[in-house]
Amino acid sequence: MAANCGGKRRVRGKANMLNRRYVLGLIPMLILETAFVGCGKSRSSYLPGAGKARESLTTVLNAWKGGTPHGPITSSKPVINVFDLRWTQGKKLESFEIVEEIKKAEQPQFKVRMKLEGEPEQENVFLVIGIDPLQVFRDEDYVRMQSM
């Protein structure tokens, strides 16, 4: 996208385009969320078991750590859609450890210790919803999507 500043054309940064793609990638999630309302099935019908959720999260984090570009993990059955803005922005994952499952959450959630290139180690929470496809969210990105 170009902007006219003082008669000169200026192309907006790559980060702006990545954020737009990220937001557009959330549309399928919004559709999935609306499917929970009024369809006669309970919300739990659309959530994977804890084992499948952990396996999916591990697949996602291994793909990121291995240098796979951000996007759906199509080598997995079912396909896994990933929502982590940092990966979308091109940040590199150096290491991770799934520390624990968070019990009594509405959907499968896991605390993950992770190290991104050039940043201190941190803990994040990831949640997994859906059956086919599966959706893996960093909690901050999930909250951001819910408030749109």
C-alpha positions in Angstrom: 0.0 0.0 0.0 1.4 3.4 -0.9 0.9 6.8 0.8 1.6 10.2 -0.7 3.8 12.3 1.6 5.0 15.6 0.3 4.6 14.5 -3.4 6.7 11.4 -2.9 5.2 7.9 -2.9 6.1 5.9 0.2 5.5 2.2 0.6 4.2 1.2 4.1 6.3 -1.3 6.0 6.1 -5.0 5.8 4.9 -5.2 9.4 1.7 -3.4 8.5 1.0 -6.0 5.8 1.8 -8.9 8.2 -0.7 -7.5 10.8 -3.4 -7.3 8.1 -2.7 -10.9 7.0 -2.8 -11.9 10.6 -6.2 -10.3 11.2 -7.6 -11.8 8.0 -6.3 -15.2 9.2 -8.5 -14.8 12.2 -11.7 -14.8 10.2 -12.0 -18.6 10.1 -11.7 -18.6 13.9 -14.5 -16.1 14.2 -16.7 -18.4 12.0 -15.8 -21.4 14.2 -16.7 -19.4 17.3 -20.1 -18.5 15.9 -20.7 -22.1 15.1 -20.7 -22.8 18.9 -23.8 -20.7 19.3 -27.2 -22.2 18.7 -26.1 -25.4 16.8 -27.4 -27.8 19.5 -24.0 -29.2 20.4 -22.1 -28.4 23.5 -18.9 -26.3 23.2 -16.9 -29.4 24.4 -17.9 -31.1 21.1 -15.5 -28.7 19.4 -12.5 -29.2 21.6 -9.8 -31.8 21.3 -8.8 -34.0 24.2 -5.8 -32.9 26.3 -3.5 -35.5 24.6 -4.4 -34.4 21.1 -4.1 -30.7 22.1 -0.6 -31.3 23.6 0.5 -33.2 20.5 -0.8 -30.4 18.2 1.0 -27.7 20.2 4.2 -29.7 20.1 3.8 -30.1 16.3 3.3 -26.3 16.0 6.3 -25.4 18.2 8.6 -27.9 16.5 7.6 -26.5 13.1 8.4 -22.9 14.3 11.7 -24.0 15.8 12.6 -25.9 12.7 12.2 -22.7 10.5 8.9 -23.5 8.9 7.3 -20.3 7.7 4.1 -19.2 9.5 1.0 -20.7 8.1 -1.3 -23.7 8.4 0.6 -26.9 9.3 -0.7 -29.0 6.4 1.5 -32.0 7.1 -0.5 -32.7 10.2 -3.9 -34.5 10.0 -6.0 -32.7 10.8 -4.5 -29.4 9.6 -3.4 -27.1 12.4 -3.9 -23.3 12.0 -1.5 -21.2 14.1 -2.2 -17.8 15.7 1.0 -16.3 17.2 1.7 -12.8 16.0 5.4 -13.1 16.9 5.8 -16.0 14.4 3.8 -14.0 11.8 6.3 -11.2 12.3 9.2 -13.5 11.5 10.6 -14.0 15.0 12.7 -17.2 15.4 12.0 -19.8 18.1 15.2 -21.1 19.6 13.8 -23.5 22.3 10.6 -24.4 24.1 9.3 -26.6 26.9 5.7 -27.4 27.6 5.7 -27.0 31.3 2.2 -28.0 32.3 -1.4 -28.4 31.3 -3.6 -25.8 32.9 -6.4 -27.7 34.5 -10.0 -26.5 34.8 -9.8 -24.2 31.7 -12.6 -23.9 29.2 -10.4 -25.4 26.5 -7.1 -27.2 26.6 -4.4 -24.8 27.7 -0.7 -25.3 28.3 2.0 -23.2 29.9 5.1 -23.1 27.7 8.5 -21.8 28.5 10.1 -20.5 25.3 13.1 -18.6 24.1 12.9 -16.4 21.0 16.0 -15.2 19.2 17.3 -12.0 20.8 14.8 -12.0 23.7 14.9 -13.3 27.2 13.2 -16.6 28.0 9.5 -16.2 28.8 6.4 -18.2 29.7 3.3 -18.1 27.5 0.0 -19.8 27.6 -1.3 -21.5 24.5 -4.8 -22.8 23.9 -6.1 -25.4 21.4 -9.6 -25.4 20.0 -11.4 -27.0 17.1 -11.4 -30.6 15.8 -10.8 -30.3 12.1 -9.0 -28.1 11.6 -7.3 -27.5 15.0 -6.6 -24.0 16.0 -3.5 -23.2 18.2 -3.5 -19.7 19.8 -1.1 -17.9 22.1 -3.5 -16.6 24.8 -2.6 -12.9 24.1 -3.5 -13.3 20.4 -6.7 -15.1 21.3 -7.7 -12.2 23.6 -6.8 -9.7 21.0 -9.0 -11.5 18.4 -11.9 -11.7 20.9 -11.8 -7.9 21.4 -11.9 -7.0 17.7 
